[in-house]
Amino acid sequence: MGDPMKHTPVTVLTVLLLSFLIPLGIAGYFVYQGKWPGAQVNRGHFILDRTKLKFSSYLAIATTLLALVVVMLGAYTRLKDGGLGCPDWPGCYGHVAVPSEQQLVLENNEAAKIQPLEAPKAWAEMVHRYFAGTLSLAITILLVIAFY
């Protein structure tokens, strides 16, 4: 049997295409229906209120770029085999940032006895967590703006 983690270029391109087309289609539907935040329909013509959309459009662009960064960091974390670099969540060995080996020894950390600290893997995972948390905050702000 083949390697289940090996992806053909066609599979990768299909996933990428669908990941862009589905949200684009959803947004297009709302624009067409005139239900986009800050949009108005006047005699069948779609009119955008630029002042209301300025902040949300910049935030949407930043959120999209941040989503791409999170995907890349996730791939980096996976390739670095850092997925279990931190045994607990949302912290790492009970800390907001990756602790040092000496700090874990001084605290007599139980998790460190079960799974020893590998700092590069832990940092890869924590950076991904920080960016993913920021992305979820940006998405929440966009959701609030959309319904406000």
C-alpha positions as CSV (number, residue, x, y, z in Angstrom):
1,M,0.0,0.0,0.0
2,G,1.1,3.6,-0.6
3,D,1.9,6.1,2.0
4,P,-1.3,7.7,3.3
5,M,0.4,11.0,3.9
6,K,1.6,11.3,0.3
7,H,-0.6,13.7,-1.7
8,T,-0.6,14.0,-5.4
9,P,-0.5,17.5,-7.0
10,V,-4.1,17.0,-8.2
11,T,-5.3,16.4,-4.7
12,V,-3.5,19.4,-3.3
13,L,-4.7,21.7,-6.1
14,T,-8.3,20.4,-5.6
15,V,-8.2,21.2,-1.9
16,L,-6.7,24.6,-2.5
17,L,-9.3,25.4,-5.2
18,L,-12.2,24.3,-3.0
19,S,-10.9,26.2,0.0
20,F,-10.9,29.4,-2.0
21,L,-14.1,28.9,-4.1
22,I,-16.4,27.9,-1.3
23,P,-16.0,31.1,0.8
24,L,-15.9,33.2,-2.4
25,G,-19.2,31.6,-3.5
26,I,-20.8,32.3,0.0
27,A,-19.6,35.9,-0.1
28,G,-20.9,36.3,-3.7
29,Y,-24.3,35.1,-2.7
30,F,-24.6,37.7,0.1
31,V,-23.3,40.4,-2.2
32,Y,-25.9,39.4,-4.8
33,Q,-28.7,39.3,-2.3
34,G,-27.7,42.8,-1.0
35,K,-27.1,41.4,2.5
36,W,-23.5,42.2,2.8
37,P,-22.7,44.5,5.8
38,G,-22.9,48.1,4.7
39,A,-24.4,47.3,1.4
40,Q,-27.6,48.7,-0.1
41,V,-29.7,47.8,-3.1
42,N,-31.1,50.7,-5.0
43,R,-33.3,49.8,-8.0
44,G,-31.6,46.5,-8.5
45,H,-28.1,48.1,-8.3
46,F,-25.7,47.1,-5.6
47,I,-24.4,50.2,-3.7
48,L,-21.6,50.0,-1.1
49,D,-21.3,52.5,1.7
50,R,-17.5,52.9,1.6
51,T,-17.2,54.5,5.0
52,K,-18.8,51.6,6.8
53,L,-16.8,49.0,4.9
54,K,-13.3,50.6,5.1
55,F,-12.4,49.1,8.5
56,S,-14.1,45.8,7.9
57,S,-12.5,45.4,4.5
58,Y,-9.0,46.0,5.9
59,L,-9.7,43.6,8.8
60,A,-11.0,41.0,6.3
61,I,-7.8,41.3,4.2
62,A,-5.6,41.0,7.3
63,T,-7.7,38.0,8.6
64,T,-7.3,36.3,5.2
65,L,-3.5,36.8,5.2
66,L,-3.4,35.7,8.9
67,A,-5.3,32.5,7.9
68,L,-2.7,31.7,5.3
69,V,0.1,32.2,7.9
70,V,-1.7,29.9,10.3
71,V,-2.0,27.2,7.6
72,M,1.7,27.6,6.8
73,L,2.7,27.5,10.5
74,G,0.5,24.4,10.9
75,A,2.4,22.7,8.1
76,Y,5.7,23.7,9.6
77,T,4.6,22.4,13.0
78,R,3.6,19.1,11.4
79,L,6.8,18.8,9.4
80,K,8.8,19.5,12.5
81,D,6.9,16.8,14.3
82,G,6.0,19.4,17.0
83,G,2.3,18.5,17.3
84,L,2.9,17.1,20.7
85,G,5.6,19.6,21.7
86,C,3.4,20.8,24.6
87,P,1.4,18.1,26.5
88,D,-1.3,20.5,27.7
89,W,-3.5,23.2,26.3
90,P,-3.8,26.2,26.1
91,G,-0.4,26.6,27.7
92,C,2.8,24.6,27.6
93,Y,3.6,22.7,30.7
94,G,1.3,25.0,32.7
95,H,2.9,28.2,31.3
96,V,1.9,30.8,28.8
97,A,5.3,30.5,27.0
98,V,7.6,27.5,26.7
99,P,9.5,27.1,30.0
100,S,13.1,26.2,30.3
101,E,14.3,22.8,31.4
102,Q,15.6,24.3,34.7
103,Q,12.2,25.9,35.4
104,L,10.5,22.6,35.0
105,V,13.0,20.8,37.3
106,L,12.6,23.5,40.0
107,E,8.8,23.2,39.8
108,N,8.9,19.4,39.9
109,N,6.5,19.5,36.9
110,E,4.7,16.1,36.5
111,A,4.0,16.6,32.7
112,A,7.7,17.0,32.1
113,K,8.4,13.7,33.8
114,I,6.0,11.9,31.4
115,Q,7.0,13.9,28.3
116,P,10.4,15.6,28.4
117,L,10.6,19.1,27.0
118,E,11.9,19.5,23.5
119,A,12.1,23.3,23.2
120,P,12.2,23.7,19.4
121,K,9.1,21.5,18.9
122,A,7.3,23.2,21.8
123,W,8.1,26.7,20.4
124,A,6.8,25.6,16.9
125,E,3.5,24.5,18.5
126,M,3.1,27.5,20.7
127,V,3.8,30.0,17.9
128,H,1.1,28.3,15.9
129,R,-1.2,28.5,18.8
130,Y,-0.6,32.2,19.3
131,F,-1.3,32.9,15.6
132,A,-4.4,30.6,15.6
133,G,-5.7,32.4,18.7
134,T,-5.2,35.8,17.0
135,L,-7.0,34.5,13.9
136,S,-10.0,33.4,16.0
137,L,-10.2,36.8,17.6
138,A,-10.1,38.5,14.2
139,I,-12.8,36.2,12.9
140,T,-15.0,37.0,16.0
141,I,-14.5,40.7,15.4
142,L,-15.6,40.3,11.8
143,L,-18.6,38.4,12.9
144,V,-19.6,41.1,15.3
145,I,-19.1,43.8,12.6
146,A,-21.2,41.8,10.2
147,F,-24.2,41.6,12.5
148,Y,-23.8,45.1,14.1
